Amino acid sequence: MRLSELQTGDKAYIVKVNGSGAFRKRILEMGFVRGQEVKSILNAPLKDPIKYGIMEYEVSLRRSEAVLIEISKLIEDAMYGPENDEPDELGDIVEEQDAYGWAQSDGSAAKGETGKVIRVALVGNPNAGKTSIFNLASGAHEHVGNYSGVTIDSKEGTLRHNGYKFILTDLPGTYSLSAYSPEELYVRSYILNEKPDVIINVVAASALERNLYLTTELIELERPMVIALNMYDELEKSGRHFDHRMLSEMLNVPIIPTVGKKGFGIPDLLESVISIHESRGGTNSVTIPYGRVMEKSIGIMCRDLSAGNVTAMEMPRRYLAIKLLEGDREVEDVIRVHNRGEEILARRNKERDYIEKLLKEDPESAFTNSRYGFIAGALKETLSEKTSSEDSTTLLDAVLTNKYLGLPLFFFFLWVMFEATFRLGAYPMGWIEWLVAQMGNLLRDNMAEGPLKDLLVDGVIGGVGGVIVFLPNIVILYAFIAFMEDSGYMSRAAFIMDKLMHNIGLHGKSFIPLIMGFGCNVPAVMSTRTIESRSSRMITMLIVPFMSCSARLPVYILFVSAFFPRNGSLVMLGLYGVGILIAILTAILLRKQFFSEEDTPFVMELPPYRMPTFKSVVIHMWERAKQYLLKMGGPILVASIIIWFLGYFPRDAQREARFDAQLAQVDAQTLSEAERALHKAEIEHQRNTEHQVNSYIGKIGHFMEPIMRPLGFDWKISVSLLSGMAAKEIVISTMGVLYTGDSEDQQSLQTRLLQEKRPDGSLLFSPLVVIGFLLFVLIYFPCVATIVAIKEESHSWQWALFSVVYSTGLAWLVAFLVYQVGTLLI
């Protein structure tokens, strides 16, 4: 019987995992081992993937993956195998380490630091709470989210405790130390090469059996280690009793209960780290037993490695032997270049055949089964059964991932997010806009005429002030994104959308970077590294820029609130929807033309729902607001000054004298005050227009205008779009400088845009021009930071330049069709 055939609500036992490669390795490491109970919980709204419960956590699999897993309704049928090769009991630890030449850890892993400094690495599964502990301990404000892939690179922070300086490194979440994904390789490489003094293994108390699998691999690395039993409050709420002291004695590793978000246990954790560090590794931790057959092969490989004097990758010899027997590709590559490498690999192949012949299963499965058997034996003696059956996650998923309600609720949530961003943000936006206008008018009324006054009023206040008014909208948008991430709903969004993503050749995990792209494209591109398939990873990072990031939001709100005040939220939702549609079509095109079809497995943990703390959401909002404000004082200010300079110079004395003479003639005429003011306003408008046309920026704009004229754009729009290549907010600051109002009044930019006219007297911003402009901003040239991120993640300038050319060309084509076809039809 196959797992895909298991009916919703039914339970069965794992018999065997078929398939090969990264999928099989990952699925074994996540607990799909022989004899383990698995339950089918529910199907996604589009019938695929399916959510399963195993080892007290939930994971989603597509039917195409579930069909590779053999199951049985009877535990007796699942637990097959030679009777004399049962896993050793917990206490049956081999004592022949010196005979096999196993490396002994001296605990002195400090590198480049002396004195009272402890270098600590935080290692654990995704969603175990590493970053929460890191933030609380170090005072850092790194992003904390309730889904895998939040920490996409290592983060470093420092703190002082009890006379020691701690240098904390938060490493990416990983299920094991194998060589099948970038985060696994990164974590293992960091531990082996950087040699942290102490490892803090963060273990989620709510899913102990699955989380302790990584612990067994860390034990085999023979590094000084402390286990942080995180989310301990969730374990207590379940009504279970866990004798962590007894398990600590079994493993010979300190175990400290913690609650990362609340700070519980952090001081004790730091004290334990100090104790381990001062003891210089002290006593060795337990040796994981693998049974008579595998221990014999491990011993033979250790002897061969010892005879060949192999000390590859700074690994303990026993760990090196195990990884060779498991078929670890990175270890194989290192051994292969050794002078006795081929001989060692030949012996390894014989031992793999020996294990498979006697145990009737491949070595990868055998080692994984033994580790989980070791964990199960330990937990049987230390962990009681659940007494509380309350499961809010199951109840919420029954509604939020319901086959009829799941998709409508997801899109309704997005609509509420945009509606709140647009409606609620309008009030503080109006207050800031009024304040900016008052500052501009104050300087106009109290400063002497000259370049400095024009710089401050038109360059700084007109440019930066035109962007800063959108700060409330950015904050509101990020409040919603923070809630989705921290609550665990982000993973459900990927679960709901996987069928659609799979139909365009992508992974369900691709949906998480795309949603993150609504906030900022840069971390979204970086987060694609959690996607195992290179082709899916490449396609995802190339379509992320079509997600409307928060930098585009000010442009949208400015034009939508000015030109579509009654249907703002629907227009906003439409813009985001068009971005998603273009991303889908681009993904299909890239899959067909550049990347071969690849059936990427969808194996993703679905963490339990957790109520986001008010503190974490506020910190998330503040971090984004701070970044936005720093942009105001950095690139946007600089860009505004540059745009002002290009628009202010060169000065033409003859032209200025001619307009001054016209103003003098008006003063000499006998006119009423109203008539005189009207004539002067017309002359000033002509002066500003003629000056802008002949300025440096006017010349740049007129050079571009022939290309942009078919879209209905004038030279000012063209220059604004050009400046937005650095950062999309600069589009607004450039418009704030170019579309200057009356010299005696600081009008809002919206008012100026509504009044802007072409030379023939018609309004510049017609509905077709506005729609084409918004779509152009949505699609064209990703910001420079995003281009650099694509280059770094793809390791190629070719794909970064492809993104620039493709997106800008597509933006021009879409805006052209909107304007030209619309003009013919209307």
N, C-alpha and C positions, 0 to 999 in steps of 0.2 A: 504494500500500500504506500502511496506517495503522500507527502505532507499537503500538497495542493488539493487532495481529495478529502481532507479532513473537514467535516462540516462545522459551521460556526457554533461555538459552545462546547464542542467535543474535545476530549483529551486523548493523547496517545504518547508513545515513547519512541525516541530516536533509535533507529537501527543502524543507519549508515548514511554518510554524506558522500554523494557521487560528485562528478565534475572534477575540475582541476584548477590550478593557478590561484590567483589572489582571492577569488570568491570563496573557494573551498577553504583556504587557510583562514580567512576572516570569519567565516561562518562557524568553523570549529572553535576558534578563539572566543567567539561570543557565546559559547555554551551549547552548541548543537552537537553534543557528543553522545556516544552510545549509552542508552538507558535513561537519558534525561527526559523528564516529562515536558510536553509542549501542548499548548492549548490554542485553538483557533478562536480569536476574539471577535473580529469583525472585518468586513470587506470595505475598501474605500468606496466613495460614492460612484465611481466609474468601474466598480467591480475588481479593480486591480490598483495597487497591491493589496495584500492581506496583512492584518495585524495579528501577531502571535504573542503569547505570553510564555516566557521561559525563564527559569532561575529568578523569578520574582521581578522581572522587568519586561518591557514590551519592545518588540522589534518588528519592522515591516519588511516583507519580502514580496517580490512579484511572483505570480504563478509560475513563470518560467524558471525561477530559482527554486521555488518550493517543490517543484516536480523532481528536482534532483535529490531530495532528501527522503530516504526510506523510513517508514514508521511502522509501528505495530500497536494494536490496542492492548497487547499483553506484555507486561514487563519481562516475563520469562523469555519471550521470543527476542526481545531487544537485547538482553544481557547474555549474548552468546560469547564463546571464546574458549580456548583450552583451559581446563580446570587448573592445571598446575602453573598457569601464568597470570593468576589474579594479581592485582596491584598489591604491593607490600603494605602492611599496616603502618600507621603513622609513626610508631616508635621504631620500626625496623629500618634503621639508618645504617648504610654501609660504612664500615670503619676503616676501609683500606685506601684512604685518600692518598697517602704517601706512596703506596705501591703503584697507583695509577698516575702519580706525578701531578695531582691537582694543584693548581696555584693557590697559595694562601694569601689572604688580604691582610696587609699590615695596617690598613686604615689610614695611612698617611697620604691622603689624596690631595692635599693642598697644593695649589699651583700658583706660584708667583705672589702669594700672600703670606705674610708672617705676622707674629704677634696675635692679638686677640681679635682675629677676623675669621669668620666661618662662612664659607661659600656653600650655599644650600640650593639644591635643585628640587622644584616641586614637580612630581610626576604622578600621573593618574589617568583614569579613563575619562573620556568626554562626559561632561555633566556631573563629575564627581565633586566639583566645587573648589578646584585648585585656585582659580582666579579670585574667588571670594576671600580665601585665606590669604592670598598674596596681597590683595588690596587692604585688608584689615590689618595685617601685620606690618606692611611697609608704608601704609598711608597713600599708596598709589590709587589712581582712579581708572584702572583698566576696565575695558568693556566686559561686563558679566552677562551672559545670556544662557537661557535654559535650552540649549541645543548644541549639537556637536559642531566643532569648527570655529568657536569663538576666538580661542587663542590660536592664531594662524602663524605665529612666530614667537620666539622667546621674548619675554619681557623681564627687565631687571629692575629691582628696587632695593633699597637699603633701610635698615632700622638698627637701633641700639637697644640691647637688653642685657642687664646684669653684667655690665662691663665689656660685653662683646659687640662687635659690629657684624651684623648679618648682611650678606649680599645674597638676596633672594632672586632666583631665576624661575619664572613661570614658563614651563615648557608646554608644547601643544598636547592636547589630550590624545591618548593612544590606548588601544586595547591590548597591545602586546609589543614586544621588541623585535618583531620579525622585519623582513625587508620587502614588504609588499605595498607600502604606501609612503608618501613623503614624510608624514609626521612620525611614523615608526622609525624610519631611517634617521630623521633629525634627532629624535630623543636618544636613540641608542648611540649615535655618533657623539652627541653632546656629553653623555655620561662617560663614554670611553676616552674621548679626547680632552675634554675640559677637566675631568676628574674632580667633581665637586666634593667638598669635605664630607657632607652628609646629604643623603637623599631623603626628602619627605615624600613618602608614598601616600597620596591622598586617596582614600577608599570610601566610596559611598556606602554608608551603613544600610541603606535601603535595598541594596543589591549586592550583598556581600559575596555570594558565590561567584558571580561574574567578575566583580572587581578584584578579587584575590588572585585571579589568574595572572594578571600583570605582576602582582606581588611575588608569585613563585618565580617568575623570570628575573625580577630584580634581585631576589635572594641568590639566584645562580650567578649573578654578576659579582657577588662577594664585595659589595660596597657598604660602608656604614649607612644604616637606614633607620628611620623612624616611621611608623605608620600613623597617619592622622585619620582616625575613624570619623569622617565628616558626616554631617546631617544626622547626628546621633539622636536628635529630637524626633526625627521621623521613625527611627527604629523603636524608640520608647512608646510613641503613639500607637504603633502597631500591636502593642501588648506583648512583645517578645522580650525574652531575657537573653542577653548575650554576655557570656563570661569572657570578656576581652583579656582579662589578666591571665586566664588559663591558656588562651590562644597565643598570647605573647610569650608565655613560657615554652609552648610547643615550637613556635617559630624562632624563639630566641631573638625576637625583635620587639622593641618597645611599641606599645599601641596606646595612643592618647585619644580619647573621645573629644570631638570638637563639633561646634556649630559655626561654620565660617561666617555666615551673614550676621551673627549676633556677637561673635567674638569669644564665645564660650570655648574654653580649653586652649586658647592660643598661648597664654603665658606658660602653661604646663608643657605644651608642644615645644616651645623655645628652650625651656629648661632641659627637656629630654635631648634636644639636639646638642646642647652644650655638654651634657653628660656623655653622650656618645663620642663627641669630638675630643673631649678631654681624655677619654679612655683609649683614644687612637684605634678605634675599631673594636677594641676589647675582645670579647668572645666571638667566635664564628657562629653565624646563624645556621639553621638546620639545613641538611642536604635533602633535596627532594628525591624520594625513592621512585624508581621506574620499573621495578620488577626484575626477576632474574634474567630474562632474555635480553632486555635493553641494557641492563647494567653490564652484562658481559660485553656487549658491543661498545658501550661507552668506555669500558676499561681498555679494550683493545685499541680504540682510537686514541685514547690518552697516551698509551705507551708509544704508538707510532709518532704522535705529535712530539712527545718528549724526546724520542730517539732522533727525530729530525730537527730538534731544537727550534720548533715553531712557536713563536710568541706573537702571532698575528693580531693586530688591532688592539693590543693591550687587553685582550680578553683572558679570563681564567681558562686554564686548559680544559677543564671539564665542560664549561659553557661552550667553548669552541668545538669540542667533540660533539656535543648535543646538537649544535646548530648545523654542523656538517651532516649528521645523520638525518636531520630534518629537511635538508636540501636547501638551506639558506643561500640565496644566490650571491649576496655580497660577500659572505664568508668564503664561498667557493672561489670567487674571482681573486680574493686575496691569497688563498692557498695555491691557486693555479700558477702564480708567478714564482712561487718558492722553488728552490732547486730540487726538492723532493715532492713537489706539488702533485704531479700526475700519479706518482706512486701512492701518495696518501689518499687521493680521490679514488683510485682503483680499489684500495682497501675499504674505503667508505662505501662504495657501491656494493661490495660483497656483503658488508654488514647490513646494509639496507635490505638486500635480498634475504638475508638470514632472518631479520626481524619480520619481514612480510610473510615469509614462509611459515614461521612458527606461530605468529600471532594472528595470521589471516587478515591482516589489515596493514595499510601503508604506514611507514614510520611517523609521518606527520600526525595522523590520527592517533597512533599509539602513544606518542608523547603527550598530545593534548588530552587524551582520555586519562592518562596517568596523573597529569597535573590536576585535572578536575576531580579525579578519585581521591587524591591527596587532600584537596580542599574539602570535599564532601565528608571525608572521615574526620577532619578537624572540626568542621561545623556541627557534625552530628553530636560531638561531645560538648560543644560550647554554646550552641544556639538553639533556643526553644522554638516551638511552632507558633504561628500567629494565633492570637486570641481575639483580635479585632478584625472584623470582616468589612469595615467601612472602606470603600474605594471610590473616592470622588473622581478620580481620573476616568474610571470606567463609565460612570454616570455622565460626565461631561462629554466624553468621546461618543457616547450613544447619541448625543444631539449634534455636536460640532462636526463629526465626521459621518453623520447619517447620510444614507444614499440619496435621500430626497432633500435634506436640509443643508448638507455640508457645503456644497458649492454656492447656493444662494446666500448662506450666512457669511461665507468668506467674502463675497463681493459686496454684501451689505456692510461688512466691517470696513472694507476699503472706502466705500462711499461715505460712511460716517467720519472716517479719518479725514477725507478731503473736505467734507462739509464743515467740520470743526476747524480745520486749518484755515478755511476761507472765511467762515462767518465769525467765529470767536476771535480770530486774529485781526479782524477789521477794526475792532475797538482800540486796542493798544496801538495798532498801526496808525490810526487817525491821530492819536495823541502825539506819537513820535513825529509824524508828518507836520503837525502844527508847531511843535518845538523847533524842528529844523527850519521851517519857514520864518519863525520869529528870529532865530539866530541870523538867518540871511538878511532879513530886513533891518535888523539892528546894525549889522556891519555896513549895509548900504547907506543908512542914514547918518552914521557917525565916523566914517572913514573918508579921507581925501581921495579924490579920483586918482587912478594910476594903476599900474600893473599889479601891485600887491593886493589892492582891494579886489580887482577882478579875479586874481588867483584864489583868494580866500572865499569869495562869494560864489563864483562860477566853478572854480576848480575843486576846492576842498568840500565846501558845503553842498554845492550842486551835485558833485560826483559821489562823495562818500555818503552824504545825507540821503541821496536818492536810493541807496542800497540798505542803509541801516534801518530804515522804516520797516523792513520785512523780517527783522529779528523775531518778533512774536510768532510769526507763521512757522519759522524754522523750528522754534522751540516746541510748538504744539505738534508738528509733524513727528519730531523725534520722541515726544512723550508716547505717542501711539506705537511707534516702532519699538521703543524700549519695552512697552507692555507686552507686545507680541513675542519678543525675544525672551523676556524674563519669565513669562507665564508658561512657556512651553508650546504656545500655539504656532510658533514659527515652524517647528517640526511637523505639526499637523498640516500646515499649508503645503509643505513638500509632499506629505502623504496623500493629501487630497488631489494634488496636481500631477502626481507622477505619471498617471496614464496619459495625460495630454503631453507631458514632457517626453515620455517614451515614444509617442507617435511622431515626434519631430526629431527623434534620434538623440535625445538627451536623457540625463539621469534625473531622478526626482530631487537629488541633492542640488542640482543646478538651480532649483527654484529658490533656495535660500540666498545665494549670492544675488539673484535677480531682485528679490525683495529688499535685501540690504542695499542694492543700488538705488532704491528710492531715497535713502539717506545720503550716501556718498558712494560714487563709483569706485574710488580708490580702494577702500577696504573690501568692497565687494569683489573686485578683481583679485585681490590677494587671497580672499577666502576660497577661491576656486581650487586652491591647491589641496583641499580636502577631498576632491573628486579623484578617484583612483585612475580612471581612464584618461589618458592624455588627450585623445580626440574630443571627448566630452568636455574636458577641462578647457581646451583651446577654444572650442565653439562657445562655451559659456562666457569666457572672458572677453570674447570679441562681440558678444551681443549685450553684455552688461551696460555699455555706454548708452544704449537705447532706453534704459530705465531712467526716468526723469528724476535726477538727483536734486537735493535741496538747493543747490546753486542755481538751478533753473527756476525754482519756485518763485523767487522775486520777479522774474520776467513774466511768468504766467500770471501771477496775482496782479501785477501792474496793468497788464493789457486786459485780462479777463474782467477785473473789477471796473475798468474804465469803459470797455466796449460791450460786455455781456453781464451787466450787474444783476439781472434777474435770474440768469441760469448759470451762475458762476460755478457751482459745484459740479453740474453736469458737464460743462465744458472742460473743467479740470479733469474729471474722471475720463472724459473722452480722450484728452491728451495722453494721459497715462495708459489708456487702453490702446491707442494708436502705437505708442512706444512698444508695448508688449506684442502687438500684432507684427510690427516690423521686425522685432527680435525673433519671433517665431519663423517668419518667412526667411530671414537671414540665416537662421540655424538650419533650416531645410536646404537652402542653397549651399551653405558651407559643407554640410554633410554629403551632399551629392557631388560637389565639385572638388573639394579639397581633402576631405577626411572620409576614409572608408567606413562602411557600416560597421558598427560595433555594438553588440548587445551587452551594455554595461549593467552589471548586477546592481539591484537596489536593496542594499542592506543598511538599514538605518535604525538606530535606537530611537524610540519614542519616549522621552523622559516623562515622568509624572507631572501633572499640572501643579504649579506652585504660585501662590499669590505673590506678585512682585512687591518688594518692600518699597515704601515711599522714598526711602533714602537712595536706593539704587536707581529709581526712575529719575529723581531730582539730579543725582550725580550725572546720569546719562544726558539729561537736558542741559545741565550746566556746562558739561564738556563740549557739547556741540555749540552752545551759545558762545563759549569762550573762543573756540576756533573761529567762529563767524566774526566775532569782534576783532580778533587778531588779524583776520583778513582785511578788516576795515582800516587798520593802522599799518598794514603792510602792502600787499600787492594792489589792493583796490585804491589806496591813497596814492601810491606811486603811479598807477595807471591813469588815475584821474588828473594828476598833475601833468603827466606826459601828454594826455589828450588835450588838456587846457593849453599847454605850451604850443602844440601843433596847431591848435585853433586860434591862438592869440597872435601868433607871429606868421609872416612878417607884417610889420606895420607900414602902411603907405601914407606918408605925410601929405602928399598931394590930394589923395582921396579924402582924407580926414578934413583937410582945409576946405574942399568943395562942399562937403556936407555941413561943416560949420557955417559956411557962407549962406547955405540954404536956410539954416536955422535962424541966422541973423536977419535974413529977409522976412521970415515969418514974424519975428519980433517987431520989425519995422512997420508991418502992415497993421491997418486998423481992423482988428478982429475981436470977436468976443473971446472970453477965456476958454470956452468949450471948443470953439473952432480952432483957436491957436494950439490947444493941447492935441487935438485930432491931427492937425498938420504935422506937428512935431513928432507925434508917435509914428506917422507914416514915414517921415524922413529917417527916424532912428531905426525903424524896421528895415528900410532900404540899406542903411549904413551897415547894420549887422549882417544882412543877407549878402551884400557885396563883399564884405570883409571875410565872411566864412568861405565863400566860393573861392577867394583868392588866397586863403591861408594854406599852410602846409597840409593840414588834414583835409581841406577842401580839394586840393590837388590829388591827394591819395584817393579820396572818395570818388572823384570824377574819373580817375583812372579805372576804378573798379566798376563804375556805374553801368557801362555797356553790358557787362556780364550779368549784373543783377537787375537791370531794367526790365527784362522779360518776366521777372517775378513781381513787378509792381513796386520794387524798392527804389528809393532815391539814394543819393550818395551818403546821406547821414545814416540811414539804416545800414548801408553797406559797411561804413566805418565802424558802427556799433557792433556789428556781427564779427568784424575782423578783430576788434579788441577783445571780444568774448572768448577767443581761442585760449587766452591765458586762464581765465576763470569766468564762468557764465554770469556771475553777478556784475562784472565790469560792463556788460551790455547796458545795464541800467545807469551806471555811473557815467558812461560815455554819452548816453542820451541826455542825461541831466546836464552835461556840459554843452552839447551841440544844440539841443532844443531850448536855448535860453529864452527866458521871458522878457518882459519889459524891464528896462534898466532900473526902474524905480520900484519894482515889485517882485517878490520872490514867490511866484506862483508854483503850485504843485505840478509835478511832472505830468500827472494824468491830465490835468487841465490843458497843459501846453500841447500834449499829443492830440487831444480831441480837437484842438483849434488849428493844428498844423495844416497848411494848404500847399498845393502844388503851384507852379507859376501861372497856370491857367485859372486858378481860383478854386478848383475842386479840392475836396478834403483828401489829404494824403492817405490817411489810415481808413480806407474803406473796409467793410467786413472781409472781402477776399484777401486784401493785403494783410490784415491782422491775422487771419487764419493761416495764410501762407507763412507769415513771419513766425508765428508760434510753432508751426510744424518744423520750420527750418531750425529754430533754436533747439527743439526736441531732438532732431536727428543729427545735426552737423557736428563736425570736429570735436571729439572729446577734449576736455581740458588737458593741459600739459601734464599735470600730475597723473591723470589716468593713462595717458600715452606712455609715460615712464613706467607705470605699474604693469602695463601690458608687456612692455619690453622685458622687464625683470622676470615676470612670471612665465613668459613664453621663451625667454632666453634668445630673443631674435628681434632686431629692429625691423625686419621685413614685415612681421605681423603687426607691429605698432604702426608702421607707415601705411600698411593695408587698411587698418582701421580708420586712419585719417582720410585717405583718398576715398574709400568706399562710403563712409558716412557723409562726407561733405558732398560728394557727387550725388548720392541718394537724396540728400536734403534739397539740393538745387532742383532735381527732377520732380520731387513731390510738390515743392512750392510753385514750380513752373506749371504743373498740371492743374493745381488748385486755381491759380490766377487766370491762366489762359482759357481753360475749359469753363471755369466759372463765368468769365467775361462773355463767352459765347452763349452760355445758357441764360444768363440774367439780362 
